[in-house]
Amino acid sequence: MALTREEIELIARCKANCTLAGILFGEELGGDRRYAPTVTPMTVAGLVKDFELEVPHSELAMHVGAAGGKLIAWSLREDGRYAHIVYENEKACCGYTHGLPTEVLTPGLVRVTKDLLHIKEG
């Protein structure tokens, strides 16, 4: 069965948006040694509930359209005061944003991530 033009455009847009999200995430973290390693859902499998792998409905997350999106990857600064995330987005496929950990990650996920990466508040 052949793909329709709309399906091809969606795939192309999705790949472009996910690539851009990955580039932005990598650029923000790449040269900044204050960030702990990138974490993915596989890293915390069995340590958090499924709902904790979704972006919370904070004011920031709702404003940028990330609220409720499934997390693909995230990182916390080594003092635990700032976070960067890449998430699934139904409209654009993938998205990237950053903010306070409580704005872009659930409290349980922040706790588990800090424990795994030995991050202490600064």
Buried (B, 14 or more C-beta within 10 A) or exposed (E): EEEEEEEEEEEEEBEEBBEBBBEBBBEBBEEEEEBBEBBEBEBBEEBBEEEBBBBBEBEBBEEBBBBBBEBBBBBBBBEBEBBBBBBBBEEBBBBBBBBEBEBBBBEBBBBBBBEBBEBEEE
